[in-house]
């Protein structure tokens, strides 16, 4: 386990230029996809890929904030596609439901996290849909999530779902079911704001102990002064409208996105293709 404070990554990012360089005429394509989960719900996903990449490429699951599958999650999927991945922004609430206020967002969020079978069914449905896309290499899959979505991808790792790695951006860390020793297959990267009032230190300590006990390949990055939702440039408006203690942090946003890129380049590097986890 490694715990890091903010530090720029210019040297580490240099290697990405060659790995993910795309032709000048690259164009990101998107499509909306309706799909079903085992719990009977109808879900609406948003898939993005770059049509200049002709071979199958790693797939990344994108799990939304508690607001639901909105424009922010879609934008992140397109940004991943521009990096050379195929990205699926999933719908954890069903029927593409979204909220525009904390009360409704909380209701939607708890409809999932208070029902483990629903959460698991919808997580697995998103993974299966991503693997089915013709642009995706089904053996190279990772997941990222924001806030509520950060908890979702951590829980997917805790449950031993078949992922190469997961990245949590200012995600909730608490869980009702801790990972068992040897259960976690995915490498785990947690990117957390040190001034995040929604994430108590007790949750951080519990997560670190959990990952150690489970024997996970785990890294925790702490951004001094960064609050909840530090990656979302719309945080100031949301804070003003809803009285939320959140704030955008450009430096933490940039660094966390860069760390994700380095993390993925390590996960999906050719030298790892014959590794013990099958990637």
FIDRENTOR-124243 format. One record per residue: y negated, x negated, z of N, C-alpha, C in turn. Coordinates in Angstrom, 1 decimal, always signed. Each point is the difference from the previous one (the first is absolute). Layout:
% residues N
Y	X	Z	Y	X	Z	Y	X	Z
...
This chain:
% residues 279
+1.2	-0.8	+0.0	-1.2	+0.8	+0.0	-1.2	-0.9	+0.0
-1.0	+0.4	-0.8	-1.3	-0.7	-0.1	-1.1	+1.0	+0.2
-1.0	-0.4	+0.9	-1.2	+0.8	+0.2	-1.2	-0.9	-0.4
-0.7	+0.5	-1.0	-1.1	-0.7	-0.6	-1.3	+0.7	+0.2
-1.1	-0.8	+0.2	-1.3	+0.6	-0.1	-0.6	-0.2	-1.4
-1.1	+0.6	-0.3	-0.6	-0.1	-1.3	-0.2	-1.4	-0.5
+0.4	-0.3	-1.2	-0.2	-1.3	-0.6	+0.1	+0.3	-1.5
-0.9	-0.6	-0.8	-0.1	+0.2	-1.4	+1.3	-0.6	-0.7
+0.3	+0.5	-1.2	+1.2	-0.4	-0.6	-0.2	-0.6	-1.4
-1.0	-0.8	-0.3	-0.2	-0.5	-1.4	+1.2	-0.8	-0.5
+0.5	-0.9	+0.8	+1.1	-0.8	-0.5	+1.3	+0.7	-0.3
+0.3	+1.0	+0.9	+1.2	+0.8	-0.1	-0.1	+0.9	-1.3
-1.2	+0.4	-0.3	-0.2	+1.0	-1.1	+0.1	-0.7	-1.3
-0.3	-1.3	+0.0	+0.0	-0.7	-1.3	+1.3	+0.1	-0.8
+1.1	+0.1	+0.8	+1.3	+0.1	-0.7	+0.2	+1.3	-0.7
-0.8	+1.1	+0.4	+0.2	+1.3	-0.6	-0.4	+0.1	-1.4
-1.0	-0.9	-0.4	-0.6	+0.1	-1.4	+1.1	+0.0	-1.0
+0.9	-1.0	+0.1	+1.1	-0.2	-1.0	+1.1	+1.1	+0.2
+0.2	+0.4	+1.2	+1.1	+1.0	+0.2	-0.3	+1.3	-0.6
-1.2	+0.5	+0.2	-0.4	+1.4	-0.4	-1.0	+0.1	-1.0
-0.2	-1.1	-0.8	-1.0	+0.1	-1.1	+0.4	+1.0	-1.0
-1.0	+0.8	-0.5	+0.3	+1.0	-1.0	-0.8	-0.2	-1.3
+0.5	+0.5	-1.1	-0.7	-0.2	-1.2	-1.4	+0.7	+0.0
-0.9	-0.4	-0.8	-1.4	+0.5	+0.0	+0.0	+1.5	-0.3
+0.9	+0.5	-0.8	+0.0	+1.4	-0.4	+0.8	+0.9	+1.0
+0.2	-0.5	+1.2	+0.8	+0.8	+1.0	-0.7	+1.3	+0.3
+0.8	+1.0	+0.1	-0.6	+1.4	+0.3	+0.9	+0.7	+1.1
-0.6	+0.4	+1.0	+0.8	+0.7	+1.1	+0.2	+1.5	-0.5
+1.2	+0.4	+0.1	+0.4	+1.3	-0.4	+0.4	+0.8	+1.3
-0.2	+1.3	+0.1	+0.4	+0.8	+1.1	+0.7	+1.2	-0.4
+0.8	+0.6	+0.9	+0.5	+1.3	-0.2	+0.3	+0.7	+1.3
-0.2	+1.3	+0.0	+0.4	+0.8	+1.2	+1.4	+0.4	-0.2
+0.8	+0.0	+1.1	+1.4	+0.3	+0.0	+0.3	+0.9	+1.2
+0.6	+1.2	-0.4	+0.5	+0.9	+1.1	+1.4	-0.4	+0.3
+0.4	+0.0	+1.3	+1.3	-0.4	+0.4	+0.4	+0.8	+1.3
+1.3	+0.0	+0.3	+0.5	+0.7	+1.1	+0.5	-0.9	+1.1
+0.0	+0.4	+1.2	+0.6	-0.7	+1.1	+1.2	+0.8	+0.5
+0.9	-0.7	+0.8	+1.2	+0.7	+0.5	-0.4	+1.1	+1.0
-1.2	+0.1	+0.5	-0.3	+1.0	+0.9	-0.5	+1.3	-0.7
+0.1	-0.1	-1.4	-0.4	+1.2	-0.8	-1.4	+0.0	-0.4
-0.9	-0.9	+0.4	-1.4	+0.0	-0.3	-0.2	-0.5	-1.4
-1.1	+0.5	-0.7	-0.4	-0.5	-1.3	-1.2	-0.9	+0.3
+0.1	-1.2	-0.6	-1.0	-1.1	+0.2	-0.6	-0.4	-1.3
-1.2	-0.5	+0.1	-0.7	-0.4	-1.2	-0.5	-1.4	+0.0
+0.7	-0.9	-0.7	-0.3	-1.4	+0.0	-1.0	-0.4	-1.1
-0.5	-1.2	+0.1	-1.0	-0.6	-0.9	+0.5	-1.4	-0.4
+0.4	-0.2	-1.2	+0.6	-1.3	-0.4	-0.9	-0.7	-0.9
-0.1	-1.3	+0.2	-0.9	-0.9	-0.8	+0.7	-1.3	-0.4
-0.2	-0.4	-1.2	+0.5	-1.3	-0.5	-0.8	-0.5	-1.1
+0.2	-1.3	-0.3	-0.8	-0.6	-1.1	+0.9	-0.1	-1.3
-0.4	+0.7	-1.0	+0.8	+0.0	-1.2	+0.1	-1.3	-0.8
-0.8	-1.0	+0.4	+0.1	-1.4	-0.6	+1.2	-0.7	+0.6
+0.6	+0.4	+1.1	+1.2	-0.6	+0.5	+1.2	+0.7	-0.6
+0.7	-0.7	-0.8	+1.1	+0.6	-0.8	+1.3	+0.0	+0.8
+0.2	-0.9	+0.9	+1.3	+0.0	+0.7	-0.1	+0.8	+1.3
+1.1	+0.3	+0.6	+0.0	+0.7	+1.3	-0.7	-0.9	+1.1
-0.8	+0.6	+0.8	-0.7	-0.8	+1.0	+0.2	+0.6	+1.4
-0.3	-0.7	+1.1	+0.2	+0.5	+1.3	-0.8	+1.3	+0.2
+0.6	+0.9	+0.8	-0.7	+1.3	+0.3	-0.5	+0.0	+1.5
-1.2	+0.6	+0.1	-0.6	+0.1	+1.4	-0.3	+1.4	+0.3
+0.6	+0.5	+1.1	-0.3	+1.3	+0.5	-1.3	+0.0	+0.8
-0.9	+0.9	-0.2	-1.3	+0.1	+0.6	+0.0	+1.3	+0.9
-0.2	-0.2	+1.3	+0.0	+1.2	+0.8	-1.4	+0.2	+0.6
-0.5	+1.2	-0.2	-1.4	+0.4	+0.3	-0.4	+0.0	+1.4
-1.3	+0.1	+0.3	-0.5	+0.2	+1.3	+0.3	+1.5	+0.4
-0.5	+0.3	+1.2	+0.3	+1.4	+0.5	-0.7	+1.1	-0.8
-0.9	-0.4	-0.9	-0.6	+1.0	-0.8	+0.9	+0.6	-1.1
+1.1	-0.7	-0.3	+0.9	+0.4	-1.1	-0.2	-0.9	-1.2
+0.7	+0.4	-1.1	-0.1	-0.8	-1.2	-1.3	+0.3	-0.7
-1.0	-0.7	+0.3	-1.3	+0.2	-0.5	-0.4	-1.2	-1.0
-1.3	+0.0	-0.4	-0.4	-1.0	-0.9	+0.1	-1.4	+0.5
-0.1	-0.2	+1.3	+0.1	-1.4	+0.5	+1.4	-0.5	-0.3
+1.1	+0.7	+0.4	+1.3	-0.4	-0.3	+0.3	-0.2	-1.5
-0.6	+0.8	-0.8	+0.2	-0.1	-1.4	-0.7	-1.3	-0.5
-1.1	-0.3	+0.5	-0.7	-1.2	-0.4	+0.8	-1.3	+0.4
+0.6	+0.0	+1.1	+0.8	-1.1	+0.4	+1.2	-0.2	-0.9
+0.6	+1.2	-0.4	+1.1	-0.1	-1.0	-0.5	-0.6	-1.3
-1.1	+0.3	-0.5	-0.5	-0.5	-1.2	-0.3	-1.5	+0.1
-0.6	-0.4	+1.2	-0.3	-1.4	+0.2	+1.3	-0.8	+0.1
+1.1	+0.5	+0.5	+1.3	-0.7	+0.0	+0.5	-0.1	-1.4
-0.2	+1.1	-0.8	+0.5	-0.1	-1.4	-0.8	-1.1	-0.7
-1.3	-0.1	+0.2	-0.7	-1.1	-0.6	+0.4	-1.4	+0.3
+0.7	-0.1	+1.2	+0.6	-1.3	+0.4	+1.3	-0.3	-0.7
+0.6	+1.0	-0.7	+1.2	-0.2	-0.6	+1.2	+0.7	+0.6
-0.2	+0.8	+1.0	+1.0	+0.8	+0.7	+0.0	+1.4	-0.6
+1.0	+0.7	+0.3	+0.1	+1.5	-0.2	-0.1	+0.6	+1.3
-1.0	+0.9	+0.2	-0.3	+0.6	+1.3	+0.1	+1.5	+0.0
+0.6	+0.5	+1.0	+0.2	+1.5	+0.2	-0.7	+0.4	+1.3
-1.1	+0.7	-0.1	-0.7	+0.6	+1.1	+0.8	+1.3	+0.3
+0.6	+0.1	+1.2	+0.9	+1.1	+0.3	-0.8	+1.1	+0.8
+0.7	+1.1	+0.0	-0.5	+1.2	+0.7	+0.9	+0.3	+1.2
-0.5	-0.3	+1.2	+0.8	+0.3	+1.2	-0.2	+1.4	+0.6
-1.0	+0.7	-0.5	-0.3	+1.3	+0.5	+0.6	+1.2	-0.8
+0.3	-0.2	-1.2	+0.5	+1.0	-0.9	-1.1	+0.8	-0.7
+0.3	+0.3	-1.3	-0.8	+0.8	-0.9	-1.4	-0.7	-0.2
+0.0	-1.3	+0.3	-1.3	-0.8	-0.2	-1.1	+0.4	+1.0
+0.4	+0.5	+1.1	-1.0	+0.5	+1.0	-0.9	-1.2	+0.5
-1.3	+0.3	+0.1	-0.9	-0.9	+0.6	-0.9	+0.7	+1.0
-0.7	-0.8	+0.9	-0.9	+0.6	+1.0	-1.3	-0.7	-0.2
-1.1	+0.8	+0.4	-1.3	-0.6	+0.0	-0.7	+0.0	+1.4
+0.8	+0.2	+1.0	-0.5	-0.1	+1.4	+1.1	-0.4	+0.9
-0.3	-0.6	+1.2	+1.0	-0.5	+0.9	+1.0	+1.0	+0.5
-0.4	+1.2	+0.2	+0.9	+1.1	+0.6	+1.1	+0.2	-1.0
-0.4	+0.3	-1.3	+1.1	+0.3	-1.0	+0.8	-1.2	-0.3
-0.6	-1.2	+0.0	+0.7	-1.3	-0.2	+1.1	-0.2	+1.1
-0.5	+0.3	+1.2	+1.0	-0.2	+1.1	+1.1	+1.0	+0.0
-0.3	+1.2	-0.4	+1.1	+1.0	-0.2	+1.0	-0.5	-1.0
-0.5	-0.4	-1.2	+0.9	-0.5	-1.0	+0.8	-1.2	+0.4
-0.6	-0.9	+0.7	+0.6	-1.2	+0.4	+1.2	+0.3	+1.0
-0.3	+0.9	+1.0	+1.0	+0.3	+1.0	+1.1	+0.8	-0.6
-0.2	+0.7	-1.1	+1.1	+0.7	-0.7	+1.0	-0.9	-0.5
-0.4	-1.3	-0.2	+1.0	-1.0	-0.4	+0.5	-0.8	+1.1
-0.9	-0.6	+0.8	+0.5	-1.0	+1.1	+0.7	+0.7	+1.1
-0.2	+1.3	+0.2	+0.7	+0.8	+1.0	+1.3	+0.5	-0.4
+0.4	-0.3	-1.3	+1.2	+0.5	-0.6	+0.7	-1.2	-0.7
+0.8	-0.8	+0.8	+0.6	-1.2	-0.6	+0.8	+0.3	-1.3
+0.7	+1.1	+0.0	+0.8	+0.3	-1.2	-0.9	+0.2	-1.2
-1.1	+0.7	+0.2	-0.9	+0.2	-1.1	-0.6	-1.4	-0.5
-0.4	-0.8	+1.0	-0.6	-1.3	-0.3	+1.0	-0.8	-0.8
+1.2	-0.1	+0.4	+1.0	-0.8	-0.6	+0.3	+0.5	-1.4
+0.2	+1.3	-0.2	+0.3	+0.6	-1.3	-1.1	-0.3	-1.0
-1.3	+0.1	+0.4	-1.1	-0.2	-0.9	-0.2	-1.5	-0.3
+0.3	-0.8	+1.0	-0.1	-1.4	-0.3	+1.1	-0.5	-1.0
+1.2	+0.5	+0.2	+1.1	-0.3	-0.9	-0.2	+0.5	-1.4
-0.6	+1.2	-0.1	-0.3	+0.6	-1.3	-1.0	-0.8	-0.8
-1.0	-0.5	+0.7	-1.0	-0.9	-0.7	+0.6	-1.2	-0.5
+0.9	-0.7	+0.9	+0.7	-1.2	-0.4	+0.8	+0.2	-1.3
+0.8	+1.1	+0.1	+0.9	+0.3	-1.1	-0.8	+0.3	-1.3
-1.1	+0.7	+0.1	-0.8	+0.3	-1.2	-0.5	-1.3	-0.6
-0.5	-0.9	+0.8	-0.6	-1.3	-0.4	+1.1	-0.8	-0.8
+1.2	+0.0	+0.6	+1.1	-0.8	-0.6	+0.4	+0.6	-1.4
-0.2	+1.3	-0.2	+0.4	+0.7	-1.2	-0.9	-0.3	-1.2
-1.2	-0.5	+0.3	-1.0	-0.1	-1.1	+0.5	-1.2	-0.9
-0.1	+0.2	-1.3	+0.5	-1.0	-0.9	-0.7	-1.3	+0.0
-1.3	+0.0	+0.5	-0.7	-1.2	+0.1	+0.3	-0.9	+1.2
+0.9	+0.5	+0.9	+0.2	-0.6	+1.3	+1.3	-0.7	+0.1
+0.1	-1.2	+0.5	+1.2	-0.7	+0.4	+0.5	+0.6	+1.3
+1.0	+0.8	+0.0	+0.4	+0.7	+1.3	+0.5	-0.9	+1.1
+0.2	-1.3	-0.3	+0.5	-0.9	+1.0	-1.2	-0.8	+0.7
-1.2	+0.3	-0.5	-1.2	-0.7	+0.5	-1.0	+1.1	+0.4
+0.1	+0.5	+1.2	-0.9	+1.1	+0.5	-0.6	-0.4	+1.4
-1.3	+0.3	+0.1	-0.7	-0.2	+1.3	-0.8	+1.2	+0.2
-0.6	+0.1	+1.2	-0.8	+1.1	+0.4	-1.3	-0.4	+0.7
-1.1	+0.7	-0.2	-1.2	-0.2	+0.8	-0.5	+1.3	+0.5
-0.7	+0.0	+1.1	-0.6	+1.2	+0.5	-1.2	-0.2	+0.8
-0.8	+1.1	+0.1	-1.3	-0.1	+0.6	-0.1	+1.0	+1.2
-0.3	-0.4	+1.2	-0.1	+0.9	+1.1	+1.3	+0.7	+0.3
+0.0	+1.3	-0.3	+1.3	+0.8	+0.1	+1.0	-0.7	-0.9
-0.4	-0.4	-1.2	+0.9	-0.6	-0.9	+0.6	-1.3	+0.5
-0.9	-0.7	+0.8	+0.5	-1.3	+0.6	+1.2	+0.3	+0.9
-0.1	+1.1	+0.8	+1.1	+0.3	+0.8	+1.2	+0.4	-0.8
-0.2	+0.7	-1.1	+1.1	+0.5	-0.8	+0.8	-1.2	-0.6
-0.7	-1.0	-0.5	+0.8	-1.1	-0.6	+0.6	-0.9	+1.2
-0.6	-0.1	+1.1	+0.7	-0.7	+1.1	+1.2	+0.8	+0.5
-0.1	+1.3	+0.0	+1.2	+0.8	+0.4	+1.1	-0.1	-1.1
-0.4	-0.2	-1.3	+1.0	-0.2	-1.0	+0.8	-1.3	+0.2
-0.8	-1.0	+0.4	+0.7	-1.3	+0.3	+0.8	+0.1	+1.3
-0.5	+0.7	+1.0	+0.8	+0.2	+1.2	+1.3	+0.7	-0.2
+0.0	+0.9	-1.0	+1.3	+0.8	-0.3	+0.9	-0.8	-0.9
-0.4	-1.2	-0.4	+0.9	-0.8	-0.8	+0.0	+0.4	-1.5
-1.0	+0.7	-0.5	-0.1	+0.4	-1.4	+0.0	-1.2	-0.9
+0.5	+0.1	-1.2	+0.2	-1.1	-0.9	-1.3	-0.4	-0.6
-0.8	-0.8	+0.7	-1.3	-0.5	-0.5	+0.0	-1.5	+0.2
-0.7	-0.7	-0.9	-0.2	-1.4	+0.1	-1.0	-0.4	+1.1
-1.0	+0.9	+0.1	-1.1	-0.3	+1.0	-0.9	+1.2	+0.2
-0.7	+0.1	+1.1	-1.0	+1.0	+0.2	-1.3	-0.6	+0.5
-1.1	+0.6	-0.3	-1.3	-0.4	+0.5	-0.7	+1.2	+0.6
-0.4	-0.2	+1.2	-0.8	+1.1	+0.7	-1.4	-0.4	+0.1
-0.9	+0.8	-0.6	-1.5	-0.3	+0.2	-0.5	+1.0	+1.0
-0.6	-0.6	+1.1	-0.5	+0.8	+1.1	+0.9	+1.3	+0.3
+1.3	-0.3	+0.1	+0.9	+1.1	+0.2	+0.3	+0.3	+1.5
+0.4	+1.2	+0.3	+0.5	+0.3	+1.3	+1.3	-0.8	+0.3
+0.1	-0.5	+1.2	+1.1	-0.9	+0.3	+1.1	+0.6	+0.9
-0.4	+1.1	+0.7	+0.9	+0.6	+1.0	+1.2	+0.7	-0.8
+1.1	+0.1	+0.7	+1.2	+0.7	-0.6	+0.8	+0.5	+1.1
+0.7	+1.1	-0.2	+0.9	+0.6	+0.9	+1.4	-0.7	+0.0
+0.3	-0.7	-1.1	+1.3	-0.6	-0.2	-0.2	-1.5	-0.4
+0.2	-0.9	+0.9	-0.1	-1.4	-0.3	+1.2	-0.5	-0.9
-0.3	-1.0	-0.8	+1.0	-0.6	-0.9	+1.1	-0.6	+0.8
+1.2	+0.1	-0.4	+1.1	-0.7	+0.7	+0.1	-1.4	-0.6
+0.7	-0.8	+0.8	+0.2	-1.4	-0.4	+0.7	-0.1	-1.4
-0.6	-0.7	-0.9	+0.7	-0.2	-1.3	-0.2	+1.2	-1.0
-0.7	+1.0	+0.4	-0.2	+1.2	-0.8	-1.0	-0.2	-1.1
-1.0	-0.8	+0.2	-1.1	-0.1	-0.9	+0.3	-0.9	-1.2
+0.1	+0.5	-1.2	+0.2	-0.8	-1.2	-1.2	-0.6	-0.6
-1.1	+0.7	+0.2	-1.3	-0.4	-0.6	-0.8	-1.0	+0.8
-0.7	-0.9	-0.7	-1.0	-0.8	+0.6	-1.2	+0.9	+0.4
-0.6	-0.3	+1.1	-1.1	+0.9	+0.5	-1.3	-0.8	+0.2
-1.1	+0.6	-0.6	-1.3	-0.6	+0.2	-0.9	+1.1	+0.5
-0.6	-0.2	+1.2	-0.9	+1.0	+0.6	-1.4	-0.6	+0.0
-0.9	+0.7	-0.5	-1.4	-0.4	-0.1	-0.9	+1.0	+0.8
-0.5	-0.5	+1.1	-0.6	+0.8	+1.1	-1.4	-0.4	+0.3
-0.9	+0.9	+0.3	-1.3	-0.3	+0.4	+0.0	-0.2	+1.5
-0.6	-1.1	+0.5	+0.0	-0.3	+1.4	-0.8	+1.0	+0.8
-1.0	+0.6	-0.6	-0.8	+1.0	+0.7	+0.3	+1.4	-0.4
+1.3	+0.2	-0.4	+0.5	+1.3	-0.3	+0.2	+0.8	+1.2
-0.8	+1.0	+0.3	+0.1	+0.8	+1.2	+1.2	+1.0	+0.0
+0.6	+0.2	-1.2	+1.1	+0.9	-0.1	+1.3	-0.7	+0.3
+0.0	-1.3	+0.1	+1.3	-0.8	+0.2	-0.2	-0.8	+1.3
+0.6	+0.6	+1.1	-0.1	-0.7	+1.3	+0.8	-1.3	+0.0
-0.4	-0.9	+0.9	+0.7	-1.3	+0.1	+1.5	+0.2	+0.3
+0.3	+1.0	+0.8	+1.4	+0.3	+0.4	+0.8	+0.3	-1.2
-0.5	+0.6	-1.0	+0.7	+0.3	-1.3	+0.3	-1.3	-0.7
-1.0	-0.9	+0.0	+0.1	-1.3	-0.7	+1.1	-0.8	+0.7
-0.1	-0.1	+1.3	+1.0	-0.8	+0.8	+1.4	+0.6	-0.2
+0.1	+1.3	+0.0	+1.3	+0.6	-0.2	+0.6	-0.2	-1.4
-0.9	+0.0	-1.0	+0.5	-0.3	-1.4	+0.5	-1.4	-0.1
-0.7	-1.0	+0.6	+0.4	-1.4	-0.1	+1.3	-0.2	+0.7
+0.2	+0.6	+1.1	+1.3	-0.1	+0.8	+1.1	+0.7	-0.8
-0.3	+1.1	-0.6	+1.0	+0.7	-0.8	+0.4	-0.8	-1.2
-0.9	-0.6	-0.7	+0.3	-0.9	-1.2	+0.8	-1.2	+0.4
-0.3	-0.6	+1.2	+0.7	-1.1	+0.5	+1.4	+0.4	+0.3
+0.2	+1.1	+0.7	+1.3	+0.4	+0.4	+0.9	+0.4	-1.2
-0.7	+0.6	-1.0	+0.8	+0.4	-1.2	+0.3	-1.2	-0.9
-0.6	-1.2	+0.3	+0.2	-1.1	-0.9	-0.7	+0.1	-1.3
-1.1	+0.7	-0.1	-0.6	+0.2	-1.3	-0.9	-1.2	-0.4
-0.1	-0.1	-1.3	-0.9	-1.0	-0.6	-1.4	+0.7	+0.0
-0.8	-0.4	+1.0	-1.2	+0.8	+0.4	-1.2	-0.8	+0.1
-1.2	+0.5	-0.5	-1.2	-0.7	+0.1	-1.1	+1.0	+0.4
-0.8	-0.4	+0.9	-1.1	+0.9	+0.5	-1.3	-0.7	-0.2
-1.0	+0.6	-0.7	-1.3	-0.6	-0.2	-1.0	+0.9	+0.7
-0.9	-0.7	+0.8	-1.0	+0.7	+0.7	-1.4	-0.4	-0.5
-0.8	+1.0	-0.4	-1.4	-0.2	-0.5	-1.0	+0.2	+1.1
-0.6	-1.0	+0.5	-1.0	+0.1	+1.1	-1.2	+0.9	-0.4
-0.3	+1.0	+0.8	-1.1	+0.9	-0.3	+0.3	+1.1	-0.9
+1.1	+0.0	-0.7	+0.3	+1.1	-0.9	+0.5	+1.2	+0.7
-0.5	+1.2	-0.4	+0.4	+1.3	+0.6	+1.0	+0.7	-0.9
+0.4	+1.1	+0.4	+1.0	+0.8	-0.7	-0.6	+0.4	-1.4
+0.9	+0.0	-1.0	-0.4	+0.4	-1.4	-0.8	-1.1	-0.6
+0.2	-1.3	+0.4	-0.8	-1.1	-0.5	+0.1	-0.2	-1.5
+1.0	+0.5	-0.7	+0.1	-0.2	-1.4	-0.7	+1.1	-0.9
-0.4	+1.0	+0.6	-0.5	+1.2	-0.7	-1.6	+0.0	+0.0
-0.5	-0.3	-1.2	-1.5	+0.0	-0.1	-0.7	+1.3	+0.2
+0.8	+1.1	+0.1	-0.6	+1.3	+0.3	+0.0	+0.3	+1.5
+0.3	-1.0	+0.8	+0.1	+0.2	+1.5	-1.3	+0.4	+0.6
-1.1	-0.5	-0.5	-1.3	+0.3	+0.6	-0.3	+1.5	-0.1
+0.3	+0.5	-1.2	-0.2	+1.5	-0.2	+0.9	+0.8	+0.9
+1.2	-0.4	+0.1	+1.0	+0.7	+0.8	-0.4	-0.1	+1.5
-0.5	-1.1	+0.4	-0.4	-0.2	+1.4	-1.2	+0.9	+0.3
-0.9	+0.1	-0.9	-1.2	+0.8	+0.2	+0.3	+1.5	+0.0
+0.9	+0.4	-0.9	+0.3	+1.4	-0.1	+0.9	+0.5	+1.2
+0.9	-0.8	+0.5	+1.0	+0.4	+0.9	-0.1	-0.6	+1.4
-1.0	-0.9	+0.2	-0.2	-0.7	+1.3	+1.2	-0.9	+0.3
+0.6	-0.7	-1.0	+1.1	-0.8	+0.3	-0.4	-1.5	+0.1
+0.7	-0.7	+0.9	-0.3	-1.4	+0.3	+0.7	-0.8	-1.0
-0.5	+0.0	-1.3	+0.6	-0.8	-1.1	-1.1	-0.7	-0.7
+0.4	-1.0	-0.7	-1.0	-0.8	-0.8	+0.6	-0.8	-1.1
-0.6	-0.1	-1.1	+0.4	-0.9	-1.1	-0.3	-1.4	+0.3
+0.9	-0.9	-0.2	-0.3	-1.5	+0.2	+0.4	-0.7	-1.3
-1.0	-0.3	-0.8	+0.2	-0.6	-1.3	+0.9	-1.3	+0.0
-0.3	-0.9	+1.0	+0.7	-1.2	+0.1	+1.5	+0.2	+0.4
+0.3	+1.0	+0.9	+1.3	+0.3	+0.4	+0.8	+0.7	-1.1
-0.8	+0.9	-0.8	+0.6	+0.6	-1.1	+0.5	-1.0	-1.1
-0.9	-0.9	-0.3	+0.3	-1.0	-1.0	+1.2	-0.9	+0.4
-0.1	-0.5	+1.2	+1.0	-0.9	+0.5	+1.4	+0.7	+0.1
+0.0	+1.2	+0.5	+1.3	+0.8	+0.2	+0.6	+0.2	-1.4
-0.8	+0.4	-1.0	+0.5	+0.2	-1.3	+0.6	-1.3	-0.6
-0.7	-1.1	+0.3	+0.5	-1.3	-0.5	+1.3	-0.4	+0.7
+0.1	+0.3	+1.3	+1.2	-0.4	+0.7	+1.2	+0.9	-0.5
-0.3	+1.2	-0.4	+1.1	+0.8	-0.6	+0.5	-0.6	-1.2
-1.0	-0.5	-0.9	+0.4	-0.6	-1.2	+0.9	-1.2	+0.2
-0.4	-0.9	+0.9	+0.8	-1.1	+0.3	+1.4	+0.4	+0.5
+0.0	+1.0	+0.9	+1.3	+0.5	+0.6	+0.9	+0.5	-1.1
-0.5	+0.7	-1.0	+0.8	+0.5	-1.1	+0.4	-1.1	-0.9
-0.8	-1.0	-0.3	+0.4	-1.1	-0.8	+1.1	-0.8	+0.6
+0.1	-0.1	+1.3	+1.1	-0.6	+0.7	+1.2	+0.9	+0.0
-0.2	+1.3	+0.1	+1.2	+0.9	+0.0	+0.7	+0.0	-1.3
-0.8	+0.0	-1.1	+0.6	+0.2	-1.3	+0.0	-1.2	-0.9
-0.2	-1.2	+0.6	+0.1	-1.2	-0.7	+1.4	-0.2	-0.5
+0.2	-0.6	-1.2	+1.4	-0.2	-0.6	+0.9	-0.7	+1.0
-0.5	-0.9	+0.8	+0.9	-0.8	+0.9	+0.6	+0.8	+1.0
-0.5	+1.3	+0.3	+0.5	+0.8	+1.0	+1.0	+1.0	-0.7
+0.2	+0.0	-1.3	+0.8	+1.0	-0.7	+1.4	-0.1	+0.5
+0.5	-1.1	+0.4	+1.4	-0.1	+0.4	+0.2	+0.0	+1.5
-1.1	+0.4	+0.7	+0.1	-0.1	+1.5	+0.9	+1.0	+0.6
+0.2	-0.2	+1.3	+1.0	+0.8	+0.8	-0.3	+1.5	+0.0
-1.3	+0.4	-0.2	-0.4	+1.4	+0.0	+0.0	+0.6	-1.4
+0.4	-0.7	-1.0	+0.2	+0.6	-1.3	-1.3	+0.0	-0.8
-1.0	-0.7	+0.4	-1.2	+0.0	-0.8	-0.3	-1.4	-0.7
